[in-house]
């Protein structure tokens, strides 16, 4: 016996048991009926037993075919569940993300949204480093570095996501005592 049975052969076999003929299976898989028939013959040879009774217009299962169909159906169901779980894991953020941001930016634009982020992705852990100093993200193992101003290191992948607007402001009391604000670039 050759146990090198392919997933395609099993799926074709199960579909044949459901649809009852090779033509319908062939149409569903963009194959010819003779190709499906050959695959079923190869499958029977590999398992060492006749699985299908072939009639002129229909196909039925042998006793071995009934047992094989039951176990293959369970196996395919388990396989699909595992693949689905793996896909879900791949789509779900998990692990630790280290973020470095300026102090004021972190307080105003990151901290207010952290609880919502962690509620949405419970497998995610966030570490925030708030500093206004320029740091080396590689040396500090920073995943997301947020900085205001002109980038120092052009080798980093960067995305500009906002403009920074600077304003000069003073209290009425300051203006009264010192006069209107002046700066050499204004």
Beta strands, then each sheet from edge to edge (+ up, - down):
strand 1: 52-54
strand 2: 59-61
strand 3: 95-101
strand 4: 124-130
strand 5: 144-145
sheet 1: 1+ 2-
sheet 2: 4+ 3+ 5+
end
